[in-house]
Amino acid sequence: MKNRDADSRLVYSTESGRICPSCGQQNAKCICKKKKAHPSPKGDGKIRVERSTKGRKGKGVTLISGLPLESAPLKELAKKLKQMCGTGGTVKNGVVEIQGDHRDLLTEHLRSLGYTAIKAGG
């Protein structure tokens, strides 16, 4: 039979709130969140802007991949791109998803920012 004390861990405390299960610190002071940040992707230096409907019940989104930014600046850029298009979107695994087909607009804007952006796919 397993020792239950060895398998248990603190996840919430009434004094300090939520506790990170990995490092045992408060969520606000967690040291492992900083380690979990996605590293900047290494690629060929080209930013690919493509349209995809896969897994979205036919709804099209514009995917922007290959941006050489860390997670915080990537989210800021995604926010500006979403505002420019007037739509919603998200950042998942270093790829910016913008709702709708905005490939031409986004490609030109990324080029004006100094990136080598190309339209990928058909």
VMD Tcl script that builds the backbone (N, CA, C; Angstrom):
set m [mol new atoms 366]
animate dup $m
set s [atomselect $m all]
$s set {name element resname resid chain x y z} {
  {N N MET 1 A 0.835 -1.178 0.000}
  {CA C MET 1 A 0.000 0.000 0.000}
  {C C MET 1 A 0.885 1.249 0.000}
  {N N LYS 2 A 0.469 2.256 -0.789}
  {CA C LYS 2 A 1.248 3.480 -0.901}
  {C C LYS 2 A 1.110 4.330 0.353}
  {N N ASN 3 A 2.141 5.099 0.587}
  {CA C ASN 3 A 2.109 6.053 1.684}
  {C C ASN 3 A 1.366 7.304 1.200}
  {N N ARG 4 A 0.229 7.614 1.766}
  {CA C ARG 4 A -0.604 8.723 1.312}
  {C C ARG 4 A 0.067 10.074 1.549}
  {N N ASP 5 A 0.861 10.193 2.604}
  {CA C ASP 5 A 1.510 11.470 2.889}
  {C C ASP 5 A 2.524 11.843 1.815}
  {N N ALA 6 A 3.177 10.857 1.237}
  {CA C ALA 6 A 4.170 11.125 0.204}
  {C C ALA 6 A 3.503 11.552 -1.098}
  {N N ASP 7 A 2.257 11.119 -1.335}
  {CA C ASP 7 A 1.565 11.457 -2.572}
  {C C ASP 7 A 0.740 12.737 -2.474}
  {N N SER 8 A 0.559 13.268 -1.299}
  {CA C SER 8 A -0.279 14.456 -1.146}
  {C C SER 8 A 0.568 15.721 -1.260}
  {N N ARG 9 A -0.098 16.792 -1.681}
  {CA C ARG 9 A 0.582 18.081 -1.760}
  {C C ARG 9 A -0.446 19.180 -1.536}
  {N N LEU 10 A -0.001 20.317 -1.088}
  {CA C LEU 10 A -0.845 21.448 -0.793}
  {C C LEU 10 A -1.159 22.199 -2.079}
  {N N VAL 11 A -2.448 22.457 -2.348}
  {CA C VAL 11 A -2.827 23.216 -3.532}
  {C C VAL 11 A -3.565 24.500 -3.184}
  {N N TYR 12 A -4.040 24.628 -1.944}
  {CA C TYR 12 A -4.723 25.840 -1.523}
  {C C TYR 12 A -4.524 26.039 -0.026}
  {N N SER 13 A -4.325 27.261 0.365}
  {CA C SER 13 A -4.194 27.600 1.769}
  {C C SER 13 A -5.097 28.791 2.059}
  {N N THR 14 A -5.818 28.749 3.164}
  {CA C THR 14 A -6.695 29.872 3.502}
  {C C THR 14 A -5.904 31.130 3.818}
  {N N GLU 15 A -4.660 30.990 4.203}
  {CA C GLU 15 A -3.825 32.148 4.516}
  {C C GLU 15 A -3.258 32.812 3.265}
  {N N SER 16 A -2.810 32.010 2.307}
  {CA C SER 16 A -2.114 32.581 1.161}
  {C C SER 16 A -2.808 32.349 -0.175}
  {N N GLY 17 A -3.886 31.590 -0.247}
  {CA C GLY 17 A -4.588 31.366 -1.513}
  {C C GLY 17 A -4.041 30.166 -2.265}
  {N N ARG 18 A -4.124 30.203 -3.569}
  {CA C ARG 18 A -3.692 29.090 -4.412}
  {C C ARG 18 A -2.180 28.903 -4.355}
  {N N ILE 19 A -1.779 27.644 -4.364}
  {CA C ILE 19 A -0.371 27.269 -4.293}
  {C C ILE 19 A -0.017 26.511 -5.570}
  {N N CYS 20 A 1.128 26.833 -6.148}
  {CA C CYS 20 A 1.588 26.118 -7.339}
  {C C CYS 20 A 2.002 24.704 -6.942}
  {N N PRO 21 A 1.474 23.676 -7.619}
  {CA C PRO 21 A 1.827 22.312 -7.243}
  {C C PRO 21 A 3.272 21.942 -7.584}
  {N N SER 22 A 3.883 22.657 -8.505}
  {CA C SER 22 A 5.253 22.328 -8.897}
  {C C SER 22 A 6.292 22.864 -7.933}
  {N N CYS 23 A 6.219 24.176 -7.652}
  {CA C CYS 23 A 7.272 24.787 -6.839}
  {C C CYS 23 A 6.848 25.035 -5.396}
  {N N GLY 24 A 5.542 24.961 -5.085}
  {CA C GLY 24 A 5.076 25.150 -3.720}
  {C C GLY 24 A 4.943 26.601 -3.289}
  {N N GLN 25 A 5.115 27.541 -4.215}
  {CA C GLN 25 A 4.975 28.965 -3.920}
  {C C GLN 25 A 3.540 29.406 -4.198}
  {N N GLN 26 A 3.187 30.622 -3.724}
  {CA C GLN 26 A 1.895 31.196 -4.079}
  {C C GLN 26 A 1.864 31.407 -5.590}
  {N N ASN 27 A 0.666 31.358 -6.186}
  {CA C ASN 27 A 0.572 31.536 -7.631}
  {C C ASN 27 A 1.144 32.876 -8.078}
  {N N ALA 28 A 0.967 33.917 -7.280}
  {CA C ALA 28 A 1.502 35.226 -7.637}
  {C C ALA 28 A 3.031 35.243 -7.612}
  {N N LYS 29 A 3.641 34.404 -6.779}
  {CA C LYS 29 A 5.098 34.366 -6.643}
  {C C LYS 29 A 5.711 33.109 -7.265}
  {N N CYS 30 A 4.947 32.434 -8.105}
  {CA C CYS 30 A 5.396 31.172 -8.711}
  {C C CYS 30 A 6.642 31.393 -9.562}
  {N N ILE 31 A 7.644 30.556 -9.371}
  {CA C ILE 31 A 8.877 30.686 -10.136}
  {C C ILE 31 A 8.873 29.789 -11.369}
  {N N CYS 32 A 7.947 28.829 -11.447}
  {CA C CYS 32 A 7.951 27.953 -12.626}
  {C C CYS 32 A 7.203 28.559 -13.800}
  {N N LYS 33 A 6.341 29.553 -13.582}
  {CA C LYS 33 A 5.626 30.175 -14.697}
  {C C LYS 33 A 6.602 30.859 -15.638}
  {N N LYS 34 A 7.650 31.438 -15.081}
  {CA C LYS 34 A 8.633 32.110 -15.917}
  {C C LYS 34 A 9.371 31.110 -16.796}
  {N N LYS 35 A 9.558 29.899 -16.295}
  {CA C LYS 35 A 10.246 28.871 -17.065}
  {C C LYS 35 A 9.362 28.308 -18.165}
  {N N LYS 36 A 8.023 28.390 -17.990}
  {CA C LYS 36 A 7.090 27.808 -18.942}
  {C C LYS 36 A 6.889 28.666 -20.176}
  {N N ALA 37 A 7.400 29.881 -20.206}
  {CA C ALA 37 A 7.212 30.760 -21.350}
  {C C ALA 37 A 7.796 30.107 -22.602}
  {N N HIS 38 A 7.052 30.250 -23.681}
  {CA C HIS 38 A 7.485 29.619 -24.929}
  {C C HIS 38 A 8.745 30.306 -25.454}
  {N N PRO 39 A 9.748 29.556 -25.823}
  {CA C PRO 39 A 10.930 30.169 -26.409}
  {C C PRO 39 A 10.604 30.699 -27.793}
  {N N SER 40 A 11.359 31.682 -28.244}
  {CA C SER 40 A 11.092 32.210 -29.567}
  {C C SER 40 A 11.388 31.134 -30.608}
  {N N PRO 41 A 10.491 30.961 -31.562}
  {CA C PRO 41 A 10.663 29.905 -32.549}
  {C C PRO 41 A 11.827 30.219 -33.481}
  {N N LYS 42 A 12.538 29.192 -33.836}
  {CA C LYS 42 A 13.637 29.349 -34.777}
  {C C LYS 42 A 13.166 28.805 -36.119}
  {N N GLY 43 A 13.266 29.640 -37.130}
  {CA C GLY 43 A 12.802 29.222 -38.443}
  {C C GLY 43 A 13.703 29.795 -39.514}
  {N N ASP 44 A 13.130 29.956 -40.692}
  {CA C ASP 44 A 13.898 30.461 -41.808}
  {C C ASP 44 A 13.828 31.983 -41.932}
  {N N GLY 45 A 13.207 32.648 -40.955}
  {CA C GLY 45 A 13.141 34.102 -40.966}
  {C C GLY 45 A 11.932 34.643 -41.704}
  {N N LYS 46 A 11.103 33.791 -42.257}
  {CA C LYS 46 A 9.908 34.229 -42.970}
  {C C LYS 46 A 8.689 34.032 -42.091}
  {N N ILE 47 A 7.835 35.009 -42.116}
  {CA C ILE 47 A 6.584 34.930 -41.370}
  {C C ILE 47 A 5.508 34.484 -42.352}
  {N N ARG 48 A 4.847 33.399 -42.027}
  {CA C ARG 48 A 3.839 32.834 -42.915}
  {C C ARG 48 A 2.448 33.245 -42.453}
  {N N VAL 49 A 1.691 33.797 -43.392}
  {CA C VAL 49 A 0.315 34.212 -43.133}
  {C C VAL 49 A -0.575 33.319 -43.985}
  {N N GLU 50 A -1.395 32.504 -43.333}
  {CA C GLU 50 A -2.219 31.554 -44.080}
  {C C GLU 50 A -3.634 31.503 -43.535}
  {N N ARG 51 A -4.537 30.998 -44.351}
  {CA C ARG 51 A -5.932 30.832 -43.954}
  {C C ARG 51 A -6.161 29.367 -43.641}
  {N N SER 52 A -6.932 29.116 -42.568}
  {CA C SER 52 A -7.202 27.737 -42.174}
  {C C SER 52 A -8.631 27.622 -41.672}
  {N N THR 53 A -9.252 26.475 -41.954}
  {CA C THR 53 A -10.582 26.177 -41.422}
  {C C THR 53 A -10.567 24.857 -40.669}
  {N N LYS 54 A -9.419 24.253 -40.580}
  {CA C LYS 54 A -9.298 22.922 -39.987}
  {C C LYS 54 A -9.704 22.915 -38.512}
  {N N GLY 55 A -10.660 22.069 -38.160}
  {CA C GLY 55 A -11.097 21.929 -36.780}
  {C C GLY 55 A -11.928 23.086 -36.271}
  {N N ARG 56 A -12.480 23.908 -37.192}
  {CA C ARG 56 A -13.235 25.089 -36.774}
  {C C ARG 56 A -14.627 25.120 -37.386}
  {N N LYS 57 A -15.132 23.974 -37.780}
  {CA C LYS 57 A -16.476 23.831 -38.341}
  {C C LYS 57 A -16.699 24.759 -39.535}
  {N N GLY 58 A -15.701 24.886 -40.391}
  {CA C GLY 58 A -15.822 25.691 -41.597}
  {C C GLY 58 A -15.533 27.164 -41.425}
  {N N LYS 59 A -15.351 27.612 -40.211}
  {CA C LYS 59 A -15.056 29.023 -39.974}
  {C C LYS 59 A -13.589 29.282 -40.275}
  {N N GLY 60 A -13.317 30.286 -41.080}
  {CA C GLY 60 A -11.948 30.579 -41.474}
  {C C GLY 60 A -11.240 31.487 -40.492}
  {N N VAL 61 A -9.975 31.210 -40.252}
  {CA C VAL 61 A -9.119 32.074 -39.444}
  {C C VAL 61 A -7.822 32.298 -40.206}
  {N N THR 62 A -7.174 33.390 -39.900}
  {CA C THR 62 A -5.875 33.688 -40.476}
  {C C THR 62 A -4.821 33.336 -39.440}
  {N N LEU 63 A -3.868 32.492 -39.829}
  {CA C LEU 63 A -2.796 32.059 -38.935}
  {C C LEU 63 A -1.501 32.782 -39.303}
  {N N ILE 64 A -0.829 33.316 -38.309}
  {CA C ILE 64 A 0.456 33.984 -38.520}
  {C C ILE 64 A 1.487 33.215 -37.712}
  {N N SER 65 A 2.414 32.568 -38.388}
  {CA C SER 65 A 3.421 31.762 -37.703}
  {C C SER 65 A 4.816 32.231 -38.092}
  {N N GLY 66 A 5.773 31.932 -37.223}
  {CA C GLY 66 A 7.167 32.265 -37.487}
  {C C GLY 66 A 7.598 33.610 -36.957}
  {N N LEU 67 A 6.773 34.259 -36.128}
  {CA C LEU 67 A 7.169 35.547 -35.563}
  {C C LEU 67 A 8.265 35.335 -34.514}
  {N N PRO 68 A 9.385 36.028 -34.638}
  {CA C PRO 68 A 10.505 35.828 -33.701}
  {C C PRO 68 A 10.360 36.663 -32.440}
  {N N LEU 69 A 9.244 36.474 -31.705}
  {CA C LEU 69 A 8.984 37.247 -30.502}
  {C C LEU 69 A 8.720 36.326 -29.322}
  {N N GLU 70 A 9.028 36.812 -28.127}
  {CA C GLU 70 A 8.687 36.088 -26.903}
  {C C GLU 70 A 7.185 36.208 -26.682}
  {N N SER 71 A 6.663 35.556 -25.643}
  {CA C SER 71 A 5.217 35.481 -25.462}
  {C C SER 71 A 4.569 36.840 -25.178}
  {N N ALA 72 A 5.157 37.685 -24.336}
  {CA C ALA 72 A 4.539 38.973 -24.006}
  {C C ALA 72 A 4.494 39.922 -25.216}
  {N N PRO 73 A 5.609 40.146 -25.933}
  {CA C PRO 73 A 5.533 41.009 -27.121}
  {C C PRO 73 A 4.657 40.420 -28.221}
  {N N LEU 74 A 4.594 39.087 -28.295}
  {CA C LEU 74 A 3.749 38.440 -29.293}
  {C C LEU 74 A 2.278 38.726 -29.019}
  {N N LYS 75 A 1.893 38.697 -27.742}
  {CA C LYS 75 A 0.513 39.013 -27.378}
  {C C LYS 75 A 0.185 40.473 -27.661}
  {N N GLU 76 A 1.143 41.366 -27.441}
  {CA C GLU 76 A 0.926 42.784 -27.737}
  {C C GLU 76 A 0.730 42.998 -29.236}
  {N N LEU 77 A 1.563 42.349 -30.054}
  {CA C LEU 77 A 1.422 42.459 -31.504}
  {C C LEU 77 A 0.090 41.874 -31.953}
  {N N ALA 78 A -0.294 40.742 -31.380}
  {CA C ALA 78 A -1.573 40.118 -31.733}
  {C C ALA 78 A -2.727 41.049 -31.400}
  {N N LYS 79 A -2.644 41.732 -30.272}
  {CA C LYS 79 A -3.696 42.669 -29.879}
  {C C LYS 79 A -3.824 43.792 -30.903}
  {N N LYS 80 A -2.693 44.334 -31.361}
  {CA C LYS 80 A -2.721 45.406 -32.353}
  {C C LYS 80 A -3.273 44.917 -33.685}
  {N N LEU 81 A -2.909 43.693 -34.079}
  {CA C LEU 81 A -3.402 43.140 -35.335}
  {C C LEU 81 A -4.907 42.889 -35.273}
  {N N LYS 82 A -5.387 42.404 -34.140}
  {CA C LYS 82 A -6.820 42.183 -33.976}
  {C C LYS 82 A -7.588 43.490 -34.043}
  {N N GLN 83 A -7.056 44.539 -33.424}
  {CA C GLN 83 A -7.712 45.846 -33.461}
  {C C GLN 83 A -7.729 46.401 -34.879}
  {N N MET 84 A -6.630 46.181 -35.621}
  {CA C MET 84 A -6.550 46.672 -36.979}
  {C C MET 84 A -7.586 45.990 -37.880}
  {N N CYS 85 A -7.809 44.694 -37.644}
  {CA C CYS 85 A -8.769 43.942 -38.448}
  {C C CYS 85 A -10.196 44.098 -37.924}
  {N N GLY 86 A -10.345 44.528 -36.688}
  {CA C GLY 86 A -11.667 44.673 -36.100}
  {C C GLY 86 A -12.307 43.340 -35.756}
  {N N THR 87 A -11.494 42.350 -35.429}
  {CA C THR 87 A -12.011 41.023 -35.108}
  {C C THR 87 A -11.328 40.487 -33.856}
  {N N GLY 88 A -11.719 39.298 -33.463}
  {CA C GLY 88 A -11.108 38.641 -32.322}
  {C C GLY 88 A -9.992 37.718 -32.765}
  {N N GLY 89 A -9.390 37.077 -31.795}
  {CA C GLY 89 A -8.323 36.145 -32.092}
  {C C GLY 89 A -7.620 35.726 -30.820}
  {N N THR 90 A -6.529 34.985 -30.993}
  {CA C THR 90 A -5.788 34.474 -29.849}
  {C C THR 90 A -4.362 34.155 -30.259}
  {N N VAL 91 A -3.557 33.802 -29.262}
  {CA C VAL 91 A -2.194 33.321 -29.499}
  {C C VAL 91 A -2.104 31.935 -28.895}
  {N N LYS 92 A -1.779 30.937 -29.721}
  {CA C LYS 92 A -1.643 29.560 -29.254}
  {C C LYS 92 A -0.312 28.999 -29.742}
  {N N ASN 93 A 0.529 28.581 -28.819}
  {CA C ASN 93 A 1.813 27.943 -29.139}
  {C C ASN 93 A 2.661 28.773 -30.100}
  {N N GLY 94 A 2.699 30.069 -29.908}
  {CA C GLY 94 A 3.525 30.931 -30.741}
  {C C GLY 94 A 2.913 31.271 -32.081}
  {N N VAL 95 A 1.666 30.872 -32.331}
  {CA C VAL 95 A 0.972 31.164 -33.586}
  {C C VAL 95 A -0.183 32.105 -33.271}
  {N N VAL 96 A -0.262 33.210 -34.022}
  {CA C VAL 96 A -1.344 34.171 -33.836}
  {C C VAL 96 A -2.507 33.748 -34.718}
  {N N GLU 97 A -3.708 33.648 -34.133}
  {CA C GLU 97 A -4.920 33.316 -34.868}
  {C C GLU 97 A -5.821 34.536 -34.871}
  {N N ILE 98 A -6.189 35.012 -36.065}
  {CA C ILE 98 A -7.092 36.144 -36.224}
  {C C ILE 98 A -8.347 35.625 -36.921}
  {N N GLN 99 A -9.516 35.923 -36.371}
  {CA C GLN 99 A -10.763 35.435 -36.955}
  {C C GLN 99 A -11.010 36.099 -38.303}
  {N N GLY 100 A -11.394 35.296 -39.283}
  {CA C GLY 100 A -11.690 35.803 -40.612}
  {C C GLY 100 A -10.485 35.713 -41.535}
  {N N ASP 101 A -10.723 36.047 -42.814}
  {CA C ASP 101 A -9.668 35.996 -43.827}
  {C C ASP 101 A -9.122 37.405 -44.037}
  {N N HIS 102 A -7.967 37.687 -43.438}
  {CA C HIS 102 A -7.331 39.005 -43.518}
  {C C HIS 102 A -5.893 38.880 -43.999}
  {N N ARG 103 A -5.628 37.910 -44.871}
  {CA C ARG 103 A -4.241 37.649 -45.281}
  {C C ARG 103 A -3.585 38.841 -45.948}
  {N N ASP 104 A -4.283 39.483 -46.883}
  {CA C ASP 104 A -3.675 40.596 -47.616}
  {C C ASP 104 A -3.343 41.765 -46.686}
  {N N LEU 105 A -4.295 42.131 -45.861}
  {CA C LEU 105 A -4.107 43.250 -44.937}
  {C C LEU 105 A -2.973 42.972 -43.945}
  {N N LEU 106 A -2.966 41.772 -43.377}
  {CA C LEU 106 A -1.949 41.433 -42.382}
  {C C LEU 106 A -0.565 41.302 -43.003}
  {N N THR 107 A -0.489 40.736 -44.199}
  {CA C THR 107 A 0.810 40.598 -44.870}
  {C C THR 107 A 1.423 41.973 -45.132}
  {N N GLU 108 A 0.630 42.901 -45.636}
  {CA C GLU 108 A 1.139 44.242 -45.919}
  {C C GLU 108 A 1.541 44.965 -44.634}
  {N N HIS 109 A 0.745 44.803 -43.591}
  {CA C HIS 109 A 1.073 45.478 -42.325}
  {C C HIS 109 A 2.359 44.909 -41.720}
  {N N LEU 110 A 2.529 43.600 -41.763}
  {CA C LEU 110 A 3.751 42.996 -41.222}
  {C C LEU 110 A 4.978 43.423 -42.034}
  {N N ARG 111 A 4.807 43.565 -43.330}
  {CA C ARG 111 A 5.917 44.052 -44.163}
  {C C ARG 111 A 6.278 45.484 -43.801}
  {N N SER 112 A 5.254 46.301 -43.507}
  {CA C SER 112 A 5.522 47.705 -43.138}
  {C C SER 112 A 6.235 47.790 -41.778}
  {N N LEU 113 A 6.063 46.753 -40.933}
  {CA C LEU 113 A 6.769 46.702 -39.656}
  {C C LEU 113 A 8.191 46.181 -39.788}
  {N N GLY 114 A 8.569 45.746 -41.005}
  {CA C GLY 114 A 9.936 45.307 -41.251}
  {C C GLY 114 A 10.131 43.803 -41.271}
  {N N TYR 115 A 9.053 43.039 -41.177}
  {CA C TYR 115 A 9.147 41.575 -41.225}
  {C C TYR 115 A 9.085 41.091 -42.657}
  {N N THR 116 A 9.652 39.924 -42.918}
  {CA C THR 116 A 9.546 39.288 -44.223}
  {C C THR 116 A 8.324 38.383 -44.187}
  {N N ALA 117 A 7.180 38.931 -44.574}
  {CA C ALA 117 A 5.924 38.183 -44.485}
  {C C ALA 117 A 5.529 37.679 -45.866}
  {N N ILE 118 A 5.113 36.406 -45.910}
  {CA C ILE 118 A 4.638 35.817 -47.164}
  {C C ILE 118 A 3.291 35.162 -46.931}
  {N N LYS 119 A 2.484 35.116 -47.992}
  {CA C LYS 119 A 1.218 34.406 -47.921}
  {C C LYS 119 A 1.502 32.943 -48.216}
  {N N ALA 120 A 1.073 32.082 -47.307}
  {CA C ALA 120 A 1.319 30.656 -47.463}
  {C C ALA 120 A -0.009 29.952 -47.748}
  {N N GLY 121 A 0.087 28.785 -48.319}
  {CA C GLY 121 A -1.116 28.012 -48.610}
  {C C GLY 121 A -1.736 28.440 -49.928}
  {N N GLY 122 A -2.945 27.953 -50.173}
  {CA C GLY 122 A -3.592 28.195 -51.469}
  {C C GLY 122 A -4.432 29.359 -51.562}
}
mol reanalyze $m
mol bondsrecalc $m
mol representation Tube
mol addrep $m
